[in-house]
Amino acid sequence: MSIQDLEKIFQDKIDNEIKIEPKDWMPEAYRKTNIRQISQHAHSEVVGMLPEGNWISRAPSLKRKAILIAKVQDEAGHGLYLYSSAETLGSSRDEMIAHLLSGKAKYSSIFNYPTLTWADMGAVGWLVDGAAILNQVMLCRTSYGPYARAMVRICKEESFHQRQGFESLLVLSRGTAEQKAMCQDAINRWWWPSLMMFGPKDSESTNSDQSMKWKIKRKTNDELRQQFVDMIAEQIKVLGMKLPDADLKWNEERKHYDFGEINWDEFWQVVKGNGPCNKQRLAARNKAHDDGEWVREAAIAYAEKKKQPKTQAA
C-alpha cells in the first residue's frame, strides 16, 4: 500500500471521528506533533506544582492546606497520565524529562510568574485552571485516543480546581479591606499572563492549521481566548472586582467582549526563557531530579532482584 493510500485511510478515520490508536499507521509529523504537545502538557502539570507548593506550609488554615495539598497531588497525577500517553507514541519518559531539565522542551509560560500572596492561590485556580479547562475540554475529543482518554479524568479534576480557586477569592472579596485589596492585586497580576496561556495569536501560530486538520485541536488560540474573556468578564461580577483592562467592554454587534492588546513582547520573552521565574523553575526541577536519584536506583535494584529466581533453601 502506498504512502498516499495510508494517508487517505488515516485522514478518513479522523474525518469520521475514529480515534487514532498507538498501533495504527500515522504520518511521522502527526506522531511528532502529538509527542511535542502531550509532553509539554505533562511538563506544565509537573512544573505547575512549584508555585502552589510554595504556599502549602503557609496556608491560612488546615482546611486550605488540605485543599492545596490535594490539588498539587492531582497535578502530579496529571503529569503521569500524560507522560504515559506520550510514551505510546514511542518517546521514552527519560527522554522527555531530559528535554525538560535541559530547557529544550517548553512548558506553559504561566508557571514562570511568582506567587506572591495567598490570594494568588485563588487567582491561579480561577484564572489559570479556568484557561486550562477551555483548552482541555476540547482535548477530550482530540484525535489521538490515549490523549483523549487521559483528558477525561484530568478535566474533571481541573474543573474542581477552578471552583476551589473561585471560592477562595470569593471569601477574600467579602473580607476586610486588606483582604479585598489582596484579591484585586492577585487578579491584576494574573489576568494578562492567563490570556497568554492560549498561545500566540492565530496569525503567528505556525502549527495551528495542520493541528486543526488532524483534529488534534478543535478550536484556534484566538477562539479559545475569546471564550475565556467572555466567561471571566461575567464571573468577576460575582466577586465585585475588576479586570485590569480599560478596553474591556461588551460588543453588542459581535455578542462578545472586546478586550485590550496583549503584551506580546512579554509573552515571547517568557517563552524564550527570560520570564521572572524561568531559571528558578528549571533549577528546582533539576534539584528534585538529582535528589531523587537514589529512589530511582533503589527501584531499579528492587526490580532486578525480583526477576532473579529464588534460591532454594538447603
Buried (B, 14 or more C-beta within 10 A) or exposed (E): EEEEEBBEEBBEBBEEEEBBEBEBBBBEEBBEBBBBBBBBBBBBBBBBBBBBBBBBEEBEEEEBBEBBBEBBEBBEBBBBBBBBBBBBBEBEBEBBBEBBBEEEBBBBBBBBBEBEBBBBBBBBBBBBBBBBBBBBBBBBEBBBBBBBBBBEBBBEBBBBBBBBBBEBBBEBBEEEEEBBEBBBBBBBBBBBBBBBBBBBBBEEBEBBEBBEBBBBBBBBBBBBBBBBBBBBBEBBEEBEBBBBBEEBEEEEEEEBBEBEEBEEEBBBBBBEEEBEBBEBBBEBBBEEBEEEEEEEEEEEEEEEEEEEEEEEEE
